[in-house]
């Protein structure tokens, strides 16, 4: 069965390299979808409409801190998500905001857009001086407004040596630019960061095969070949503080026990406990269970992955150490329940209350 978590990682990012959580795929709600029979819009250029929109913009500006607070949780899950955001409002004559929707559907998480919608509905707008409710577009500009910083590692990518990837998803130019590898050294060490050259060796051309009388497209496939590191734990780029040389390793203690699997990652005085938190099976049919992988440090708890599958996710730490040099553990989780997948978590890229943040993910194989 296809892993639901892959959609969480990649969604509309259209790249196995981005590692970004999925974007909202809900269709844009057009102005005509609003309750038009009982509402109206200001005519284009209508001075009254221009003046009222200015009042709404002032309302948004006055509540900017409230809007930031309401969307903070969603922002922290995907701080690299940025898009132009325009909201439609339906406002009653007394200023009550009854309907809010985005137009068009932005490349932002559904959770963040929902938070914006819910916040707008708590506000009271100025009265409209109209007999019917009015519909208005309120451009918010780039949202969230906080600028991107290098420490977020928004361009981070991760690959696996020997991975047989769908070349259409790797994207053009993947071989160009600087790539690094964490090369395994001796047993018990975290390895060494080395600059490497990347080459994608085609292993299967694209073609159309017969499938019960119908043509079925097969995507071109390729294998990732690395020069400069014989045994890489993983290949990556885009982690801004990367430095060539040996790494400080973290100690990993793992217990493999299906839904009760755990792993502890210890570096210096910092200790992360990873565990699977799954809901019980309900109802008839396949025993598919919603689950999360939870990271605990002291009394702090955060979800770092989630999905719903019939089999327990593999909680396996492929590598752990201090990749970004901040003295705290970074790690790579590996799963091959459906194909092979890697997720790179970096502590220096965390925001808010996070301990680590997933900056990149990759997968190959499966169906």
N, C-alpha and C positions, 0 to 999 in steps of 0.2 A: 504494500500500500504506500502511496506517495506520502512523504513526510510533510505535514502541514507547516513545519517550522521553516521550510525553504521559502514559502511564500512570505513569511514574516521577514526573512533576511532581504529578499531580493525584489519582490513586488514589481512595481513599475520602474525600478532603477535600470532595468534592461541590461544588467551586467552582473556576471558572477563575481566580479571583482570588487564591487562597491562596498559590500558589507553593511549597507544601510537598511534600516528597517523599511517595510513596505509603505508605499504612498497610498493615499486615498484613491480607490478605484470606483467610487460612487459617481454616477453620471451627473454632469452639471444640471442644475435645475434652472431652466430658462425662466425669464420674467413671465412668459405666458402661462407657466405652470402655477403661478400664484392665483389666489381667488379673484380673478379679474372681474367677475360679474359684480362683485361688491367693493371694488377698489379702483383707483385710477392713478395715473402718473402725471407729473407736471410736464407740460409741453416743453420741448427743447428751447432753451433760451429764455424761458419764462422767468422774469425777475423774481417772482415769488418763490419759484423752485430753487433758483440760485441762492437766494437768501436763506431758504430753509436748509439746503444742503450745508451751507456754511455753519448753521447752528448745530447740525448733526456732527460735522467735523470737530467743532468745539467740544461737543459732548464726549466724543471719542478721546480727544486730547486730555480732557479733564479726568477721564477714567483710565488713562494709560497704565497706571500702576496696578489697578484692579485687573485689567486685561492680562497684564504680564503675570500676575500672581495666579490667575485662573488657568493659564496655559503652561505654567512652569513645569509641571510634571510631564506633560507630553513633550515639551521642548527638551527636557533632559534625556528622554529616551532617544531622541534624534536631533541633536543640536546642529547637525550639518544641513538639516532641511530648511530651505529658503525658497520662497515663491512670492510672486505678486498676488495679493489677496484682495478681492473685491466682494463685499457683502451686499445682498439685497435685503431691504427691510420693508415690512408692511406695518405702517403706523396708523393707528386709529386717530380720529380728530382730537382726542384728549391727550395724545402723545403716548399711549400704550403701544408697545412694540409686540405684535402678536405673532409674526413670522420672520424668520431669519434664515437665509441660505447663501451659499457661496456661488459666484458666477464669474467665470466658468469654474469647474472643479479644479482646485489648485493641486500642485504636486506637493502636498503636505499630508501628514498623517491624518487619518479620519479622527483620531482622538483629539488632536489639536484643533481641527476645524469645529468639532462638536463642542469643545470648550469655549471657543469664540462665540458660537451660536448661543449657548446657554448663558453666557455672560451678557450678551446684548439684550437678551430677553428680560434680564433683571433691571434694566435701566428704564427710566421714564424720559421720553423725548419731549421737546417743546410741542405745544399744541400746533396743529397744522392750519387752522382756519379754513378747513375744507369740510364739506358735508359728508364725504365718503373717506374711508381709509386711503392712504396713498402708498405707492410703492416707489422706492428710491434706491439707487445704487450708491454705495459708499466705498470708494477706493481706500484701502488701508496702506497701499504701497507695499514695499518688501516686508514680509512678515515671517518670523519675528525680526525686529529691528536690530537686535544685537549683532554686531559684526562678527564674521568668522575670524578665528585666530589660528595660527599654526599649531598651537597645542591641541586643537581638536582632531588633528590628523584626518581631515575630511577626505583627502585623496588616497588614504591607505588602501593597499591591495595585498592579497595573500594568494599564493599558489602552492601546489604540491608537485614535487618532482615526479615525473612518470605518469602524472594524471592524464587520462585520456579525455580531453575536453571537447565539447561541441565548439567548433571554431567560430560559429556565428555568434556565440555568446561571449567568447573571449574578447572580441572586438579587434578592429585594426590597430596596428602599432603596438601591440602588447609586448613585442620583443624589443622595442626601442626604449631608451632611457636607462636610468640606473636601477638595478635590482640588487637586493642583498639576500644573503642566506645565513641562517643560523646553522653552522656546520657542527655536527656532533664531534666532540673531541674524545676524551677518554670517559670510561664509565664513571658516573658520579659527578660529572661537571656539566655546566649548562651549555658549553660549546663556545664557538667563536663566530662573531659577525664578520663576513667577508663579502666584498663586492663580487658579483657574478655576472656572467653573460647568459641571457635567456634565448632559447631557440625552440620554436614549436615545429615539431616534425610531423607532417601529415601522415596519418595512418589509414584514413578512409576518405575517398572523395564523396561529395554529395551525389545522391542519385535517387531515383524513384523506383521502388520495388512493387511487385504485384502483391496485393493483400486482399484475398478473396474477390478477385476480379476488379479491384479498385487500386489506383495508384497511391502509394504511401511514400511520402518524402522522407529520405534519410539525410540527416545533416552531416556535413564534412566533419571528421574527427581528427584530432592531433594530440601528440604526446609532448609534454613539457620536458625539454632537455636542458640541463644546467652545466655550464663550464665554469670551473673555479672552486667547486665544492663537491667532494665525492659523495658525501652522505648528509645532505641537508635535512634538518628536522622540518623546516618549512622555508619558503621563499617569500620575500615581502618587499614592499617599498611604500614610501609615503609616511613613515613614522618619523616625524621631523627631527627628533633628538638622537637618531641612530648614529652610533660611532663604530668604526671598524675596530675589532679587537676582542679579547676574551670577555665573557659575561659572568656575572655573579649568579650562581644557580640557586634554585629554591628546592626544598625537600618536598616530595610528594608522597603521601600515604593514602592508598586507595583501597576501598572495599567494593568488590564487584558482586552485587547481589540483586540484579534486575531492578525492580522498583525501589528497593532499599539501598541502592548503591550510594556510596559517599566517596569524597576525595578531600584531603587536606593539603593545602599549599602553604608552606612555611618558609619565610625569608626574614632572617633577623628576628625582630620583635613582632613582626606582622604574621598573623595566621588566618588564612581563609578556610572556611569549612563549606564545601559544596555538597548539596544533597538534592534528591529528586522529591518534589512535592506533587503528588497526583491525587486527583479526585477518584472516588470509588466508581466502579462500573454500575450504571443504572439502566433499567429497562432491558428489552430483548435485543437480539441481533449481535453483531460483533462486539467484543468487549473493548471498545475504543475508549481510552481514558485521556481527558485533558491533564496536562502536566506542566510543571515548571522546573527549571533548574535554579536553585536558590543559593546565593552566596551569603554566608554569615560571617561577621567579624564582631566579636563581643556581642552586644545587644542589637547591633545594626543588621538588617536583613534587606537584601535586594534581589529581584528576579533578573537573571541574565539570559535566560532562554525560555521558550515555551512552545508547546505544540499539542497535538492530540493524535495518539497512535494506539494500535493494538498491542505493540511490544514496547517495553520500557526503553527510553533513550539510553544510548551508551554514554555513560559518564566517565570518559577517559581523558586524562590530561596527557597530551602528546609531549608537551614541553612546558617548563616553567622556570622563570628566572627574572632578572631585572634587565629588560630590553631597552628601556628608555632612560635608565640611569638615575631614577628618582628615589632609589632605595626601597621601593615597594614592589610586590610581585606582579609580573605580567605572565600570561599563560595562553596556551593554544589548546582548545578542546577539539577532540577528534570523534567522529561518529561514522559508522559504516553500516547502520541498520538499513539504509536505502542508498546505495552508492557509497561514496566516501565524501565526507565534508570536514572542513576545518574552520574554526572561528578563532580570530586573534583578539584577545582582550588586553588592553593597555591601561595601566593605572594613571599615567600622566595625562590621558585624554578624558578622564572622568570629569563630569560636571555635577554641580549641586551636591547631593548626599551620596553619590555613587562612589564606590571603591575602585571599580574598573569600568571600562566601557568597550563594547565590541566595536572595533574600528574597521574590521574587514572580515569577510567570509567567502568561502569558495566551495564548490561541490562538483563532483563528476561521477559518472556511472549512474546506475539505477535506471528508472524509466519515467 
